[in-house]
Amino acid sequence: MNLRGSRTREDPEINFIPLIDVLLVILIFLMVTTTYQRIAELQITLPEANADPAKQRPREINVGIDPQGRYKIDREPAFTFTSVDALAGMLKRTAGDTKDPIVVINADAQATHQSVVHVMEAARAAGIVHITFATQASPNAPRK
């Protein structure tokens, strides 16, 4: 007795279009949520600190210092230190007519103390009084 009749069995098909749609959504999500490092030309390992990030800041001037003592101000090409006056001139040029800019020092953890002091001295010479340091959160620090 044949209960199924004489129907032939069709092989199942795998539809890849929904899979491709899901993968594209994941790819777009990852591209949108990825953060990019501001100073990509210098290889910097920031020192660690446990502090709350600042909520809102006016114009920032990012100064990068790598372990070899090269400096990078915002989008300017990397350069080595020549004098405090030259560095102060570059900071003034970068600040333009911005009121109360903030100098953010992105110094590598292996950068010399003198390199950081040069930037602080140049900021003072340029008339910039707000200076802060970029750090990264310690992996062992308790999270809030």
JOPE-V588329 format. One record per backbone hydrogen bond with DSSP energy under -0.5 kcal/mol. NH is the residue of the N-H (numbers start at 1). CO is the residue of the C=O. E is the energy in kcal/mol with one decimal. If there is no record, write none. Layout:
BEGIN
nh=NH co=CO e=E
nh=NH co=CO e=E
END
This chain:
BEGIN
nh=3 co=1 e=-0.8
nh=7 co=4 e=-0.7
nh=15 co=13 e=-0.6
nh=16 co=14 e=-0.7
nh=20 co=16 e=-2.4
nh=21 co=17 e=-2.2
nh=22 co=18 e=-2.2
nh=23 co=19 e=-2.2
nh=24 co=20 e=-2.3
nh=25 co=21 e=-2.0
nh=26 co=22 e=-2.2
nh=27 co=23 e=-2.4
nh=28 co=24 e=-2.5
nh=29 co=25 e=-2.4
nh=30 co=26 e=-2.4
nh=31 co=27 e=-2.1
nh=32 co=28 e=-2.2
nh=33 co=29 e=-2.1
nh=34 co=30 e=-0.9
nh=40 co=38 e=-0.8
nh=44 co=42 e=-1.0
nh=46 co=44 e=-0.6
nh=47 co=107 e=-0.6
nh=49 co=136 e=-1.8
nh=51 co=49 e=-0.7
nh=61 co=102 e=-3.2
nh=62 co=60 e=-0.6
nh=63 co=61 e=-0.5
nh=63 co=104 e=-2.9
nh=64 co=62 e=-0.5
nh=64 co=72 e=-3.3
nh=65 co=106 e=-2.1
nh=66 co=70 e=-1.9
nh=69 co=66 e=-2.0
nh=71 co=79 e=-3.8
nh=72 co=64 e=-1.6
nh=74 co=62 e=-3.0
nh=74 co=72 e=-0.6
nh=76 co=73 e=-2.9
nh=79 co=71 e=-2.6
nh=81 co=69 e=-0.6
nh=87 co=83 e=-2.0
nh=88 co=84 e=-2.8
nh=89 co=85 e=-2.4
nh=90 co=86 e=-1.9
nh=91 co=87 e=-2.1
nh=92 co=88 e=-2.5
nh=93 co=89 e=-2.4
nh=94 co=90 e=-2.4
nh=95 co=91 e=-2.5
nh=96 co=92 e=-2.1
nh=98 co=95 e=-1.8
nh=101 co=98 e=-0.5
nh=102 co=59 e=-2.6
nh=103 co=130 e=-2.7
nh=104 co=61 e=-2.6
nh=104 co=102 e=-0.6
nh=105 co=103 e=-0.6
nh=105 co=132 e=-2.9
nh=106 co=63 e=-3.5
nh=106 co=104 e=-0.7
nh=107 co=105 e=-0.9
nh=108 co=65 e=-2.4
nh=109 co=45 e=-3.3
nh=111 co=108 e=-1.7
nh=116 co=112 e=-1.2
nh=117 co=113 e=-2.3
nh=118 co=114 e=-2.2
nh=119 co=115 e=-1.4
nh=120 co=116 e=-2.2
nh=121 co=117 e=-2.7
nh=122 co=118 e=-2.4
nh=123 co=119 e=-2.4
nh=124 co=120 e=-2.0
nh=125 co=121 e=-2.3
nh=126 co=122 e=-1.9
nh=127 co=124 e=-1.1
nh=128 co=123 e=-2.9
nh=129 co=127 e=-0.6
nh=130 co=101 e=-0.6
nh=131 co=129 e=-0.7
nh=132 co=103 e=-2.8
nh=134 co=105 e=-2.5
nh=136 co=47 e=-2.5
nh=141 co=138 e=-1.2
END
